[in-house]
Amino acid sequence: MTALVDAFPRTVRCLDPVFIPMKDGTRLAATIWLPEDAKTSPVPAILELIPYRRRDGTVFRDAKMHPYIAGHGFACCRVDIRGSGDSEGILSDEYTEQEFDDAEEVIAWLAAQPWSTGAVGMTGISWGGFNALQVAARQPPALKAVIALCCSDDRYADDVHYYGGCLLTEDAMWSSFILGLGALPPDPQIVGDTWRSMWMQRLEATTCWSDTWMQHQRRDAYWQRGSVCEDFSKITIPVYAISGWDDTYYNSVPRLMQGLSGPRKGLIGPWSHAYPFLGDPGPAVGYLQEAIRWWRHWLERVDTGIMDEPAYRTWMAEPHAPAPFYPDHPGRWVADPSWPSPHVSQRILHLNAGSLDEKAERGELMMVTSPVTTGRDFGRYGGYGGTVPDMALDQRREDGLGLCFDTEPLSGGFDMLGDPSIHLTASCDVPDAFIVAKICDVAPDGTSTLVTWGALNLSHRNGSTEPQKLVPGETFTASIALNHTGRRFPAGHRLRLVLTTQLWPILWPSPVAPTISIASGTCTLSLPVRHSAGNEIAPAFLPAECSPPVPFIELAAEEHRRDISIAVGSGRQSIVLTSDFGRQQLTDRCIVTAARVVDRMEITEGDPLSARLDTGWNMSFASGGADVETRSRVTLTSDATQFHLGWRLEAYERGALVFEREGATCFDRDHL
């Protein structure tokens, strides 16, 4: 459990609001926590720049984190991105050049304040991790170090839009969220009577961002901009990259470790899309103390010893039964001096008929055509922790819908750390198809637990900038990279590889259900096996601590559901994810806020063109003279040649509809 701390080495004061002027006259709204004596004893500044409404959105985590850091001698500055929260202007997309320009101006402003030493760090989780890396690549002079959590270096291959060249349903779900969130007004308590005109300006600028994202179905200049992996050499300052195995962004941590040339550290724990001090799932660690050591080392040039410790630390998960959510993950910490690690070697296994073996056994032709409902028990693309039922269930049903390759029961256990990969030689009967590969831990009782997975749109087998359709019936080769993982396989268990041709509702189905044919003994699985370094000392972290949470009254409790239904007559399957985030009254600022989302994903057995996604958010905000609600809806369907995107936004003031807008766009399927 995370301990609350309310006494710090330096007394903290909170400045809110602070308006930071941009060169074009736009003002960005900020909250700054800093020591009371900072003017006489200046401190470094730490910037977090995100669009998630600092006073009524992220305040629930900000209050636990920023005052704690500030109490140890830093100024923590949480800024609403242009066009979000209480900031002026319009927010038009993720990671725009305007956003980066603003970030550089904010950094320069922070460095010039009388309470500042002139050294600035940048941090954030998710969006804030992305832009911390992106801004670091622009090399603003005052920016000295970064901590980037749960983010990616690659906007195309490793975010919520496309994966392995396949379309993620998360793209439309994320678009629905930002459509509703971006339509909320600024706080009248902060901006005064202009709140309504600012609100109307935002509403009039409303668009559905998937309209842009789906115009770019391959890795083009749109995605390359802001993907720091395009040129790691542009980042010269120290970077601490952090994620969790139950999140979606852990792949970027080893890539940053390998690609960056400057000082760097990597940490992957058992967590979901959450800060490590929250332990969601646990165990939590003293992330805030770790962050202070990092900032003190690089912003104050005080040797805290943090760079003397192993560069790459990961949670090695122990076997456990599959569950829709986890309070904790069993396991242990391991440490490696670098990534790639000298402690990891590759073990090659051959895909023979039904088995994984050290030697190839050529002969039998194996074919797989997975039902379009394959993926039902796979969980969601990434987890959000708590009691949200996002995780994969027992995979035995899923395993039976693909080609399975099992090892014999293991005579001795081993640790897997890294990116498994498959070298595939196969043929396909249609020009557009994807293949999914997953590794499961099969217990002696038959329980199959998902360990890691990967997917490849086979038109992207030679790269994602210029896809090439398959020639039906012609043999092709491809490499499938699975997600980075850290997992202990114990003696007596089996390792299972499963290949399928569908993964609904994570990946949008190909137009025609494909059949992929593989000859026994012609394909290989490469497993990254970690060997103990001998006299290995496990990493140790301080206990998790945080500052007191923002005071609030829970008016309605959270509730999260995942409901699966099948219409027996029609074969129509529905998966409905419902997250009601409750209703809260923030008592220190007289704000009431609430949010609820429903994601409905439907498909009919035997018909990949029947796939349908309906996703919608209801968000409400009451403060001062504002009492508003936004309702966003996004729908995605497809036929053999096009995707069909529909969206609608409604805004209400005191229960009355004051704004509505909708749109519908068709996009040609580009090798999807």
C-alpha positions in Angstrom: 0.0 0.0 0.0 1.2 3.5 -0.9 2.0 5.5 2.3 0.8 9.1 2.5 3.4 11.8 3.4 2.4 15.3 4.3 5.7 16.7 5.8 8.6 17.5 3.4 12.1 19.0 3.7 10.7 22.2 2.2 7.3 23.7 2.7 5.3 23.8 -0.5 2.9 26.4 -1.9 0.6 26.0 -4.9 0.2 28.7 -7.5 -3.1 28.3 -9.4 -3.9 29.6 -11.9 -0.7 30.8 -13.6 -1.0 32.0 -17.2 2.1 31.5 -19.3 2.1 33.8 -22.3 3.1 32.5 -25.8 4.6 34.7 -28.5 1.3 34.8 -30.5 -0.6 36.1 -27.5 -2.2 32.8 -26.4 -2.1 32.1 -22.7 -1.5 28.6 -21.4 -3.0 27.8 -18.0 -0.7 26.1 -15.4 -0.6 24.9 -11.8 2.8 25.2 -10.1 3.9 23.6 -6.9 7.2 24.9 -5.5 9.0 25.5 -2.2 7.9 28.6 -0.4 11.5 29.8 -0.2 12.3 29.2 -3.9 12.8 32.9 -4.6 15.7 33.0 -2.1 16.8 29.5 -2.7 16.0 28.8 -6.4 15.0 25.3 -7.6 15.0 23.4 -10.9 11.6 23.1 -12.7 9.8 20.0 -14.0 7.2 20.4 -16.7 4.2 18.2 -17.5 2.3 19.3 -20.6 -0.9 17.4 -21.4 -4.6 18.0 -22.4 -6.4 16.1 -19.7 -7.7 19.1 -17.7 -5.4 19.8 -14.7 -8.1 21.1 -12.3 -10.8 18.4 -12.7 -9.1 15.6 -14.7 -5.6 14.6 -13.7 -5.8 16.4 -10.3 -6.6 13.1 -8.7 -3.1 11.9 -9.5 -1.3 15.3 -9.7 -2.1 16.0 -6.1 -0.4 12.7 -5.0 2.7 13.4 -7.0 3.7 17.0 -7.8 3.6 18.4 -4.2 5.7 15.5 -3.1 8.4 16.3 -5.6 8.2 20.0 -4.9 8.7 19.4 -1.2 12.1 18.0 -2.0 13.3 21.1 -3.8 11.7 21.3 -7.2 9.1 23.4 -9.0 6.5 21.1 -10.6 4.6 22.8 -13.4 1.5 21.1 -14.8 0.3 22.9 -18.0 -2.9 22.4 -20.0 -2.0 22.1 -23.7 -3.3 24.9 -26.0 -7.0 24.5 -26.4 -7.5 22.1 -23.4 -8.5 22.7 -19.8 -8.2 26.4 -19.1 -5.7 27.2 -21.8 -6.7 29.4 -24.7 -6.6 28.4 -28.4 -7.6 25.3 -30.3 -6.4 21.7 -29.9 -6.4 20.2 -33.4 -4.5 16.9 -33.1 -1.9 14.9 -31.2 1.7 16.1 -31.1 1.5 19.1 -33.5 4.3 21.4 -34.3 2.3 24.1 -32.4 2.4 21.9 -29.3 6.2 21.5 -29.6 6.6 25.2 -30.1 4.6 26.0 -27.1 6.6 23.4 -25.0 9.8 25.2 -25.9 8.4 28.5 -24.9 7.1 27.1 -21.6 10.5 25.6 -20.9 12.2 29.0 -21.6 9.7 30.7 -19.4 10.3 28.3 -16.5 14.1 28.7 -16.9 13.7 32.5 -16.6 11.6 32.7 -13.5 13.2 34.3 -10.4 12.6 31.1 -8.4 14.3 28.9 -11.0 17.9 27.7 -11.3 17.4 27.7 -15.1 17.5 23.9 -15.3 14.3 22.2 -16.5 13.2 18.6 -16.7 10.2 17.2 -18.6 8.0 14.3 -17.7 4.7 12.7 -18.2 2.8 9.5 -18.7 1.2 8.5 -22.0 0.7 11.8 -24.0 3.1 13.5 -21.6 5.7 10.8 -22.1 5.4 11.1 -25.9 5.9 14.9 -26.0 8.7 14.8 -23.4 10.7 12.7 -25.9 9.5 14.7 -28.9 10.5 18.0 -27.3 13.9 16.5 -26.1 14.6 15.8 -29.8 14.3 19.6 -30.5 17.0 20.2 -28.0 15.8 23.4 -26.2 18.8 24.7 -24.2 17.2 24.7 -20.7 15.9 21.1 -21.0 18.4 18.9 -19.2 16.7 15.5 -18.6 13.5 13.5 -19.2 11.4 10.9 -17.5 9.0 9.3 -20.0 6.4 6.8 -18.8 4.1 4.5 -20.7 4.7 6.1 -24.1 6.3 5.3 -27.5 9.1 6.3 -29.7 7.1 5.1 -32.8 3.7 6.7 -33.5 2.7 4.3 -36.2 3.9 0.9 -35.0 3.4 1.2 -31.3 0.5 3.5 -30.3 -3.3 3.1 -30.4 -3.8 3.4 -34.1 -2.0 0.6 -36.0 -0.2 -2.5 -34.8 1.9 -4.6 -37.1 0.3 -2.8 -40.0 -3.2 -3.8 -38.8 -5.9 -1.3 -37.8 -6.6 -1.2 -34.1 -10.1 -0.7 -32.9 -8.5 1.4 -30.1 -8.1 4.2 -32.8 -11.8 4.9 -32.9 -12.2 4.4 -29.2 -9.5 6.9 -28.4 -11.0 9.3 -31.0 -14.3 9.2 -29.2 -12.7 10.0 -25.9 -10.8 13.0 -27.2 -13.9 14.2 -29.1 -15.8 14.4 -25.8 -13.0 15.7 -23.6 -11.9 18.4 -26.0 -15.5 19.7 -26.1 -15.6 20.5 -22.4 -15.3 24.2 -21.5 -12.7 26.0 -19.4 -13.4 26.6 -15.7 -15.4 29.8 -15.1 -13.6 30.1 -11.7 -10.4 30.5 -13.6 -11.2 32.3 -16.9 -14.2 34.2 -15.7 -17.1 35.3 -17.9 -15.2 34.4 -21.1 -15.7 30.7 -20.4 -18.8 30.3 -22.6 -17.3 32.1 -25.6 -14.1 30.0 -25.3 -16.4 26.9 -25.1 -18.3 27.8 -28.2 -15.0 28.4 -30.0 -13.9 24.9 -29.1 -17.2 23.4 -30.2 -17.1 25.2 -33.5 -13.6 23.8 -34.2 -14.7 20.2 -33.4 -13.6 17.4 -35.7 -13.2 13.7 -35.2 -9.4 13.0 -35.2 -9.9 9.5 -36.7 -10.8 11.4 -39.9 -7.1 12.3 -40.1 -5.6 9.1 -38.7 -7.5 6.8 -41.1 -6.2 8.8 -44.1 -2.7 7.4 -43.1 -3.0 3.6 -43.1 0.7 3.1 -43.8 3.9 4.5 -42.3 4.1 7.9 -44.0 5.4 11.3 -43.2 2.4 12.0 -40.9 3.4 9.2 -38.5 7.2 9.7 -39.0 6.9 13.3 -37.6 7.0 13.0 -33.9 8.4 9.4 -33.9 11.7 9.9 -32.2 12.9 6.5 -33.5 13.3 8.1 -36.9 16.5 9.7 -35.5 17.5 8.8 -32.0 20.6 10.9 -32.3 18.5 14.1 -31.9 18.0 13.2 -28.2 21.2 14.0 -26.4 20.0 14.6 -22.9 19.5 11.8 -20.3 16.3 9.8 -20.6 14.6 7.5 -18.0 12.0 5.3 -19.8 9.4 3.5 -17.7 6.4 1.3 -18.4 4.6 -1.8 -17.1 3.9 -5.3 -18.5 0.1 -4.7 -18.3 0.3 -1.5 -20.4 0.7 -1.3 -24.2 3.9 0.8 -24.4 6.6 -1.4 -22.8 8.2 -2.1 -26.2 9.5 1.4 -26.4 11.6 1.0 -23.3 14.1 -1.5 -24.7 14.1 0.3 -28.1 15.1 3.6 -26.3 17.7 1.7 -24.3 19.2 0.3 -27.6 18.7 3.4 -29.8 19.8 6.3 -27.6 23.4 7.1 -27.2 23.3 9.4 -24.2 22.8 8.5 -20.5 19.7 6.4 -20.1 17.8 4.0 -17.8 14.9 1.6 -18.4 12.4 0.2 -15.9 9.5 -2.2 -16.7 7.3 -3.3 -13.7 4.1 -5.3 -13.3 1.9 -2.2 -13.7 -0.7 -1.1 -16.2 -1.1 2.4 -17.7 -0.3 4.0 -14.3 2.5 5.5 -12.3 4.6 2.9 -10.4 3.9 4.4 -7.0 0.2 3.6 -7.5 1.0 -0.1 -8.0 -1.8 -0.9 -10.4 -1.4 -3.8 -10.4 1.2 -4.2 -7.6 3.6 -4.4 -6.2 4.0 -0.6 -6.1 7.5 0.9 -5.7 8.9 4.2 -4.5 8.8 5.9 -7.9 8.6 9.4 -6.5 11.8 8.9 -4.5 13.4 7.4 -7.7 12.3 10.4 -9.7 13.8 12.8 -7.2 17.2 10.9 -7.4 17.1 11.2 -11.2 16.2 14.9 -11.1 18.7 15.8 -8.5 21.4 14.0 -10.4 20.8 15.7 -13.8 19.2 19.0 -12.8 21.3 19.8 -9.8 24.4 17.8 -10.7 24.4 16.0 -7.3 25.7 12.5 -7.6 22.8 10.4 -6.1 24.3 7.1 -7.3 21.4 6.4 -9.6 23.7 6.0 -12.6 25.9 3.5 -10.8 22.9 1.1 -10.6 22.0 -1.4 -13.4 20.7 0.4 -16.4 17.8 -2.0 -17.2 15.5 -3.3 -14.5 12.5 -5.5 -15.1 9.8 -7.4 -13.2 10.2 -11.1 -14.0 6.6 -12.4 -13.7 6.0 -15.8 -12.1 3.2 -18.1 -13.3 -0.3 -17.2 -12.2 -3.8 -18.1 -13.2 -5.4 -15.9 -15.9 -7.9 -13.3 -14.6 -9.8 -10.3 -16.0 -7.9 -8.0 -13.6 -5.1 -8.4 -11.0 -4.5 -6.6 -7.7 -0.9 -7.9 -7.8 1.4 -9.9 -10.0 3.8 -12.5 -8.4 7.4 -12.2 -9.5 10.8 -10.7 -8.7 13.0 -7.9 -9.9 16.0 -8.6 -12.2 18.7 -6.2 -13.3 20.8 -6.1 -16.5 23.7 -3.8 -17.1 22.4 -2.7 -20.5 19.9 -3.6 -23.2 20.5 -5.6 -25.2 21.7 -7.6 -22.3 24.8 -9.9 -22.2 22.7 -12.2 -20.0 20.2 -13.0 -22.8 20.8 -15.5 -25.6 18.4 -16.9 -28.3 17.0 -20.4 -28.2 15.7 -21.6 -31.6 12.7 -24.0 -31.8 11.2 -25.5 -34.9 7.5 -25.5 -35.7 6.8 -29.1 -36.4 3.3 -30.7 -36.6 1.8 -29.7 -33.3 5.1 -29.4 -31.5 8.1 -27.1 -30.8 11.3 -29.0 -31.1 15.1 -28.5 -31.3 15.2 -30.2 -34.6 13.0 -29.7 -37.7 10.7 -32.5 -38.9 9.7 -31.6 -42.4 6.6 -33.0 -44.1 3.0 -32.4 -43.1 1.2 -29.3 -44.5 -0.7 -27.4 -41.8 -3.4 -24.9 -42.5 -5.2 -22.3 -40.4 -8.4 -20.4 -41.0 -9.6 -18.9 -37.7 -13.2 -17.9 -37.1 -13.8 -14.1 -37.1 -14.7 -14.4 -33.4 -11.2 -15.5 -32.5 -9.9 -13.0 -29.8 -13.0 -13.0 -27.6 -11.1 -14.1 -24.5 -7.9 -12.2 -25.4 -8.7 -9.1 -23.4 -8.2 -5.5 -24.4 -5.3 -3.9 -26.2 -3.6 -2.7 -23.0 -4.8 -2.5 -19.4 -6.0 0.4 -17.2 -5.6 -1.4 -13.9 -7.9 -1.4 -10.9 -10.9 -3.5 -11.3 -11.3 -2.8 -15.1 -11.7 -6.3 -16.6 -9.2 -5.7 -19.4 -6.9 -8.7 -19.1 -6.9 -12.0 -21.1 -8.8 -15.0 -19.7 -7.9 -18.6 -20.0 -6.7 -19.1 -23.5 -7.9 -22.6 -24.1 -10.8 -21.6 -26.3 -8.5 -19.2 -28.3 -5.8 -21.8 -28.6 -8.3 -24.2 -30.2 -9.1 -21.7 -33.0 -5.5 -21.6 -34.3 -2.5 -23.8 -35.0 -0.9 -24.9 -31.7 2.7 -25.9 -31.2 3.7 -27.1 -27.7 7.0 -28.0 -26.1 7.2 -31.1 -24.0 6.8 -30.4 -20.3 9.8 -28.5 -19.2 12.4 -30.5 -17.3 13.8 -27.2 -15.8 12.5 -23.7 -15.6 13.8 -20.7 -17.5 13.4 -16.9 -17.6 12.3 -15.3 -20.9 13.3 -11.6 -21.3 13.1 -9.9 -24.6 11.3 -10.0 -27.9 10.4 -13.5 -29.2 10.2 -13.7 -33.0 9.0 -16.1 -35.6 10.6 -16.7 -39.0 7.7 -17.7 -41.2 7.6 -19.5 -44.5 4.0 -19.9 -45.7 1.4 -19.3 -48.4 -2.0 -17.7 -48.3 -5.1 -18.0 -50.5 -6.0 -14.3 -50.5 -3.9 -11.1 -51.2 -4.8 -9.3 -47.9 -4.3 -11.1 -44.6 -2.7 -10.8 -41.2 -1.3 -13.4 -38.9 -1.3 -13.3 -35.1 1.2 -15.2 -33.0 1.0 -15.7 -29.2 3.0 -17.5 -26.6 1.1 -19.1 -23.6 2.2 -20.8 -20.4 0.3 -24.0 -20.2 0.0 -25.4 -16.6 -0.1 -29.1 -15.9 -3.9 -28.8 -15.5 -4.2 -27.4 -19.0 -4.8 -23.8 -18.0 -3.4 -21.6 -20.8 -2.1 -18.1 -19.7 -1.3 -15.5 -22.3 2.4 -14.4 -22.0 3.0 -12.3 -25.1 1.8 -11.8 -28.6 2.4 -10.1 -31.9 0.7 -9.6 -35.3 1.7 -8.8 -38.8 -0.3 -7.5 -41.8 1.4 -9.7 -44.4 1.2 -6.9 -46.9 3.7 -5.2 -44.6 6.1 -8.1 -44.5 8.8 -6.0 -46.3 8.0 -2.8 -44.4 5.1 -0.4 -43.7 6.0 2.5 -46.0 5.2 0.6 -49.3 2.9 -2.4 -48.6 2.9 -5.3 -51.1 -0.1 -7.6 -51.5 0.4 -11.3 -51.3 0.2 -13.4 -54.4 -2.4 -16.1 -53.6 -0.8 -19.6 -53.5 2.7 -18.2 -53.7 5.2 -19.0 -50.9 6.4 -15.9 -48.9 8.7 -15.4 -46.0 8.1 -13.0 -43.1 9.4 -12.2 -39.6 6.9 -11.6 -36.8 8.1 -9.7 -33.8 6.2 -10.5 -30.6 6.0 -8.0 -27.7 8.8 -7.6 -25.3 8.2 -9.7 -22.2 9.6 -10.9 -18.9 8.3 -14.2 -17.7 9.3 -17.3 -15.7 8.4 -20.7 -17.2 8.6 -23.3 -14.4 9.5 -26.9 -14.7 6.5 -29.1 -15.6 4.8 -26.4 -17.6 4.6 -26.3 -21.4 5.4 -23.3 -23.7 2.7 -23.0 -26.4 2.9 -21.0 -29.6 -0.4 -20.3 -31.3 -0.9 -18.9 -34.8 -4.3 -17.5 -35.8 -5.7 -15.4 -38.7 -8.1 -13.2 -36.6 -8.0 -11.2 -33.4 -11.3 -9.5 -32.9 -12.1 -7.1 -31.4 -8.5 -5.9 -31.1 -7.6 -5.9 -34.8 -10.1 -5.1 -37.6 -10.7 -8.2 -39.8 -9.4 -8.5 -43.3 -12.1 -8.4 -46.0 -12.0 -12.1 -46.7 -11.2 -14.8 -44.1 -7.8 -16.1 -45.2 -6.3 -19.6 -45.1 -2.6 -19.7 -44.3 -0.6 -22.9 -45.1 2.6 -23.8 -43.4 4.8 -26.9 -44.0 6.1 -28.7 -40.9 9.6 -27.9 -40.0 10.0 -24.8 -42.2 9.4 -22.1 -39.6 11.2 -21.2 -36.4 10.6 -19.5 -33.1 13.4 -17.6 -31.5 13.1 -17.3 -27.7 15.1 -14.8 -25.7 16.3 -16.7 -22.6 17.8 -14.9 -19.7 20.6 -16.6 -17.8 21.5 -15.7 -14.2 24.6 -13.6 -13.9 25.7 -15.5 -10.8 25.7 -13.9 -7.3 22.9 -11.7 -8.8 21.6 -9.0 -6.4 17.9 -8.2 -7.0 17.1 -4.5 -7.5 15.6 -2.9 -4.4 13.2 0.1 -4.4 12.0 2.2 -1.5 8.4 1.7 -0.4 5.8 3.6 -2.4 4.9 7.0 -1.0 2.8 10.0 -2.2 1.4 13.3 -1.0 -2.2 13.5 0.2 -4.9 13.2 -2.5 -7.2 16.0 -3.5 -10.2 16.2 -1.2 -13.4 14.9 -2.8 -16.7 13.4 -2.1 -17.8 10.3 -4.1 -21.3 11.0 -5.2 -21.5 7.9 -7.3 -19.1 4.9 -7.3 -17.1 3.5 -10.2 -18.2 0.4 -12.0 -16.5 -1.5 -14.8 -18.0 -4.4 -16.8 -17.1 -6.6 -19.8 -20.2 -8.4 -21.1 -20.2 -11.0 -23.9 -23.3 -12.2 -25.6 -24.0 -14.5 -28.6 -27.3 -14.6 -30.5 -27.5 -18.3 -31.2 -29.7 -18.0 -34.2 -27.8 -15.4 -36.2 -24.3 -16.1 -34.7 -23.9 -12.4 -33.9 -21.4 -11.9 -31.1 -21.4 -8.7 -29.0 -18.6 -7.6 -26.6 -19.6 -4.6 -24.5 -17.1 -2.7 -22.3 -18.7 -0.4 -19.9 -16.7 1.9 -17.6 -18.6 4.3 -15.3 -16.0 6.4 -13.6 -18.5 7.6 -11.0 -19.3 11.2 -10.0 -17.0 13.2 -7.8 -17.3 16.5 -6.0 -14.0 18.2 -5.5 -14.6 20.0 -2.3 -11.6 22.3 -2.3 -12.6 23.9 -5.6 -16.4 23.4 -5.8 -16.3 21.3 -9.0 -18.5 18.2 -9.8 -17.3 15.9 -12.6 -18.4 12.6 -14.0 -17.6 10.3 -17.0 -18.9 7.1 -18.5 -17.9 5.2 -21.7 -19.5 2.2 -23.5 -17.6 0.4 -26.3 -19.7 -2.1 -28.2 -18.0 -4.4 -30.7 -20.1 -6.8 -32.8 -19.4 -9.4 -35.5 -21.3 -12.3 -37.0 -19.7 -15.7 -37.3 -18.4 -16.4 -40.8 -18.6 -12.8 -42.0 -15.6 -10.5 -41.5 -17.5 -7.6 -43.2 -20.1 -7.7 -40.4 -17.6 -6.1 -37.9 -19.0 -3.0 -36.2 -17.7 -0.8 -33.5 -19.8 1.7 -31.6 -18.0 3.8 -28.9 -19.3 6.7 -26.9 -18.5 8.9 -23.9 -20.7 11.0 -21.7 -18.7 13.6 -19.7 -20.1 16.2 -17.3 -18.5 19.3 -15.6 -20.1 21.7 -13.2 -18.2 24.7 -11.8 -19.1 28.3 -11.2 -21.7 29.2 -13.9 -20.9 26.1 -16.0 -23.1 23.0 -15.8 -22.4 21.1 -19.0 -22.3 17.7 -20.5 -20.8 16.3 -23.7 -21.8 13.2 -25.5 -19.5 11.8 -28.2 -20.2 8.9 -30.5 -17.9 7.2 -33.1 -19.0 4.3 -35.3 -16.8 2.2 -37.6 -17.9 -0.4 -40.2 -16.4 -1.6 -43.4 -17.1 -3.3 -46.7 -14.7 -5.1 -49.0 -13.1 -1.9 -50.3 -13.7 0.9 -47.7 -13.9 1.8 -44.1 -17.0 3.8 -43.0 -16.5 6.2 -40.1 -19.3 8.1 -38.5 -19.2 10.4 -35.6 -21.5 12.8 -33.6 -20.9 15.3 -30.8 -23.6 16.8 -28.6 -23.1 19.5 -26.0 -25.6 20.3 -23.3 -25.9 23.2 -20.9 -28.1 22.7 -17.9 -29.7 19.8 -19.7 -30.5 21.7 -22.9 -28.9 20.9 -26.2 -26.8 23.9 -27.3 -24.5 22.3 -30.0 -24.5 19.3 -32.2 -22.3 18.2 -35.1 -21.8 15.0 -37.0 -19.8 13.7 -39.8 -19.4 10.6 -42.0 -16.3 9.7 -44.1 -15.4 6.7 -46.3 -11.7 5.6 -46.6 -10.4 3.2 -49.2 -8.8 0.2 -47.5 -5.1 0.5 -48.1 -3.8 -3.2 -47.9 -6.0 -3.7 -44.8 
